[in-house]
Structures are given as structure tokens and as C-alpha cells.
């Protein structure tokens, strides 16, 4: 039975979420618009040597960006506009930054969703596989996979997959984002670090859970290993992993930066790489704030789902936030 | 990506680690015990050797590679690995082994810079938060929470946008973006230690705050921070190579590891060695750093 989440608790969490968004906006503003490398000079230099830049161009850009105004004024002005959905626009094309991001967002969401499903399934399987088999060597071998997955550069996995499955075996297209077949390799690539992360978290808490007295009691009553795992241990073991979902999905989003570049897919990740290259500050800022939004929403969602899985937790009490 | 491994160990790890502060025995003979432990842990020995090897590569590359990393023989372009060129050659006929060995200097320097920056900034913030408590603590840790809510890669990209390209800028970006986890660990250590009985006793007997800090808090928080530094070393290698792969690091002729893989990308279909070998080196270094970090962590816990 679904207990309604207390209104007060949800309201407080929403307020916290708004605070995180505001702080993320402010932080990205401070980074992008106040760091020593004056954005106008850097933009005018276009990646070249900053000392050869035409001072007139810098002046013009400074004015265009509003950098000749006092900082707090710039900030308030920008914040006011951002609240109305205007994060500024691309200095070259004049496209609004928010529009540029939302345009390619569905592509990235599709990729991230596919990777998430894959990562959760594989992560669960690996975690269970590292505690389930009777043979110790098998447990150890399977348990060594997640740390390995976490130590491998994502772009390298992508390139190796391309090499084998696109160029040698020709099973999948090497680039583009048309159809299901083009989604397979990027999704696998993106799922590796996330899956490794889930597997590490889960197998750790699964080992802790399996050592608890109630599991001993279950075993004493004659339950088989499968019943111990799936009917008793997993449900408790999954809770610590669940609290990390916000970080997990944020990392999935960050992973698209490299994955979409390797597979030449349209999406937020590739867009932000281009934006960094073009000094398109507004787009970079939109993506940073979007990442914070993703974190806030997924953390809130997990908090609301939590009591459904663990009945001991009542929202709004101290235990819920621990 | 750095949170990937970090959080697993330090979100709940900090709570578990708290036990050792209360009964801090003398840690004499720590070195000899470590030495004895090494014999029984071959994985750790190999890891330390891997790290030592790449550091020696960085310091004296000419001892390990006889070819020039920057000029090649075009007649020998895109050759598969052989006795002459054990990692093969690239599209300009440059020896890939030499480029990997010489590239370690830039990759490692950037990594060290990033880790030291993260360590310094994070530790100072964590120390301030944990020692002063009150509103300072609240402000610093709320900001750190927000920093942790934004993926490190994106935060680094934002900093790079502002600072411009180049290996140093990439290292600075990764360092700042990773400082938050140091702040968290440092703060929790400081709070654990400064509420421990013996510190209370020191305070009660009139020891001044800076002496408490120097004599008790700093030495005791060293272990977890060291473990985190080793872990951060691995994640920084990953982050920096990713950012140079994306083209924000060293400009083309320089043989940085991530940039090497990026160059090999155009020859994926024909020359597998150009991407495979530099990647393997990165994996080896990251795995080794993670293993060393775990050893530090265990030593800290059993101290």
C-alpha cells in the first residue's frame, strides 16, 4: 500500500532542489564569467595566442557579453533572464542556448536510458555473481570485473568496440544515430562505467547483508542459496545503491560527452564539447545547470520511492535523510 | 567520472573509518610492517612497480626509448608491432613506444598537479569546515554538495571554457572539480578526531587550538586523505586523458596519452595498435593507483 508522502517533506526537498539549482547556476556563472582567463579575450583569440588579439575586438566582445558592467549587476541580470528561460545565445549562430540543448536532448536521453537499463542489469548480475557461486575462484574472478570496468577510459572502450564490431566484424555502423543498430555500441560503452559502479556498490552491500544474523537464520531454516539471495538479501542490499542513483545518472550524463564524440552522435554531450571548442559559454552553462537538475530530480524520485521498498523508513523523519 | 569509484568508498566509508581515532596506538615499526605485508600481497607490489615505472619513464624517458618521439621515418609509417618498434609506428612513422614513454611526463605532471590542487584546496576547506563548525561549516559543505551534484567532467569542461586549452589548464580544471571529495573526507576526519577523548583531554589541559591541530588532527587525518589521493590519482589520469582525447589538452605534436589515442582514432580500421597500447598503459596505471589506494585505506583502518 502506498503511503502518501508528507506534503511538508516534499516541499522541503523541493526547496532544497531549487537551492541546488540556484547554486549550480551561480557556480557556473562564477566559473565561466569571472575566472582570470577573460572570456572576451579568450573568445577573440579563438584558441590561439592571447597576446596577438586585437584589443578593439576584445572591447566589442566585452560589451556584447556585458563584461564592462560591475559583476553583481551582470550576475543579477543574467539570473533574471535565466529564470525566464533565457540563458543567452551562441555568439556565432545567435541560436538561444536553451533551444540548442533541448533540440538534441531526446537523442541523449535515448542513449542514456538504454545505457542505464544495460548498466542496471549487468551491474546486478555481476554483483550477485560475485557472492552467489560456490567456487571461491569463480567468485573472485567475477568480483574483479567491476573494478576493472571502473579503471578503463570510456573513450578507449568505445574505440575498441568500434574497431572490432564495426570495422572488423561489420555488425554495427561506426557512426550516426539512425535506428537501433547504431545505438548498441554507444549504449554498451556508456554502460560500462555505470555498470561497474553499480556492481561495486551492490556487491559490497550484498556481502555485508549476507553476514547479518537474519540471513543466518534464513539459512538455518534450510533456504537454498538462491532463496537467500533473491528473497531475502537483495532487497536490503539494494538500498545503499539506491541512494546513489542521483550521482549515477549524473555520471551517465557526463559519460555521453565522450561517448557521443567517439560515435559521432548528435546529443548534449557532443554539443557541450563543441561549445567548449567554440567558447559558447551559454551552452556550457545550460548543460551544467541541466546536470544539476537531473541530479536533483533523480535524488528526489529515489527518496520518494525509498519507503515503498523499505517499509521501516517513514519520510520526513531523520532516518529518511540519513 | 571521478565520483564513480570515489563515492563507493567514501560516502559510507567515512562513517566506518571513524573507529581508529579513539584508540590510537603508537605506530612505530609502521614501515617494517608494511614491508613484511608487501611480500604477502603480490598485487600490491606489482601496482607499486607499475607506478614507479611510469614515474621513471617521466623522469628519464631516454633510458627506455631509443627512438625520437616527435620525428619519424615516413617510410616506416603505420607499421605493426615488431622487434624494432614494439608498439608499432604511427601515420608519420614515429615509434609509438617512444611516444608513450615520453608522453608519460606530460600525463603524470598534469595528474600530479590535479591531485595536489584537489588535495590542497579540498583539505583546507574541509579543515576549516570541520574545525570551525558553525556557519562556516554550513556554507562550505553546502557548496561542496552542489559541486558534487555536478559531474566532474562537466565542471572541468566549464573551467576549461573559461581558462582556455592546454595541459596545465586541464589539470587545474580537474583538480578544482575534484576538490569536493577531499573536503568531505577531511571534514569528517577532523570532526571525528577533534571530538575524540584524548583531544578533549588535551584541550582541557590547556593545549592551544593550533597545537591540537598540528599534533593531533593533521597527523591522524593523514591516512584517509592519502588513500583518497591515491584513488584520485587514478581518476585524474582517466579525466585528464579523456579531456585530452577530446582535444582540450596538449596541442598535436606533444605525445600525451589521451592525445595519442585520439590520433590513433583515424586509423582504427587498419592500425589497431595505435589506440590499443596507450589505452592499456592508462588502464594499468589506474588499476595500480586504485590498488595502492586500497592498501592505504586498509593500513589506515588497522593502524
Interface residues (C-beta under 8 A of the other chain):
Chain A: X19 X20 X23 X24 X27 X28 X31 X32 X33 X35 X36 X37 X39 X42 X45 X47 X50 X147 X148 X150 X151 X152 X153 X154 X155 X156 X159 X160 X162 X163 X167 X193 X194 X196 X197 X200 X201 X204 X240 X244 X246 X247 X250 X251 X253 X254 X255 X257 X258 X261 X262 X272 X273 X275 X276 X277 X279 X281 X284 X285 X287 X288 X291 X292 X295 X296
Chain B: X1 X3 X4 X5 X7 X8 X11 X12 X142 X143 X145 X146 X147 X148 X149 X150 X151 X152 X153 X154 X155 X157 X158 X159 X160 X161 X162 X163 X164 X165 X169 X234 X238 X241 X242 X245 X246 X247 X248 X258 X261 X264 X265 X268 X269 X272 X275 X276 X279 X282 X283 X286 X287 X290
